[in-house]
Amino acid sequence: LQPQADYSLRHHNSFGFDVRAEYFVCTQGTEQLRDAVQWARDHDCALHVLGDGSNTVFSSDVDGLVLKIGARQIDSEKLSAQAYRVIADAGVNWHALVEHCLATEQYGLENLAMIPGSAGAAPIQNIGAYGIELAQLLDSVEIFDTTSGQCRQLNAAQCQFSYRHSIFKTRAARNWIVTRIHLNLSAADKPCFHYAALQQSLQAANIQNPASKDVFDHVCKIRSSKLPDPKVLGNAGSFFKNPIVSAEKMAQLLARYPQIAHYPEAEGRAKIAAGWLIEQAGWKGYRRDAVGVHDNQALVLVNYGGGTGQQIATLANDIRVSIREKFDVELEQEPVLVPADNSPACTMR
Ligand code: EPU
């Protein structure tokens, strides 16, 4: 195993930032992963594990070893007449997995079509869209513990999923690398389409009883109309989480802003559409240097070409301050800043 030195990460992050890794290696399978971890240890290098780089903001060149998970096998097991267990290596592209499962009549992932990133990164932020969260479909996650050199399997409860969050984002996971995910899928073509924008799109096409393929097609259509394709315009999807506020805070906001887009949460709390807040604060379509706020979705920050992670980080901070001042609401950033924040070095993005 010989990592490459001074390696451009431009094609390994969805913002397309042209930063360099001191060392870079792409591993296939657990043995190579073990070797790469050992290499980093022998060379006294920090280890940064990378999936498809769609949730990462590289703010400068990266010291140490950037390890990309390359393993891309998909296995499937029929558990009963109605149930499948699909096991995907961490390096499988997420959308390719959704397409593969649909084509082989293993249903459940349709609503999560076109989410950029790898299968291994999916449980870390508990990806979700159009009424479904990964947590609802996940059986377990296999990890490699770089401290002990052992592999472990965590069941869904142990993953501690919540909205865009899991144990993999905590200190407990700082030495773990996700190697495989196990999903519970169904042989029954019974899609979920209660999400308002999805329902509207299906109705507009006169589809009363959608099949999973219809849901897949319409999710792709909605996403393509709102969200920029990272291959064309660098971005990392939603840049902030939708903030969850107390019932009291929500009542105060509604008194001042009756139109505020929000959704009910447990115990009277509410999840506010951060895109609404950012648009109301005047940021939608804003451009500064080579970075900006997307024209169609204010929650998405974009690199028009030649921008830097630092410019994105500064813009994000200005947006955060402005939302705090206008609405007294805190926005939490979704993508991870590398190497400048203190998140676990050994988790996969
Ligand atoms: N809105 C605005 N202006 C905007 C954007 C949104 O006013 O510029 C308001 C509208 O009222 C709209 C509402 O916000 O109806 C919700 O917008 P949208 O349906 O686009 O969803 P979102 O809350 O902005 C979330 C996820 C997306 C996911 C969609 C669909 C988060 C942080 N984002 O976005 O996930 O695709 O719902 O389920 O939860 C991602 O995580 O990267 C991501 C793209």
Residues whose N, C-alpha, C, O or C-beta is under 5 A from the ligand:
A	BS01	EPU	G128 A129 Y130 G131 A236 G237 S238 F240 K241 N242 A261 A273 G275 W276 E279 N296 Q297 A298 L299
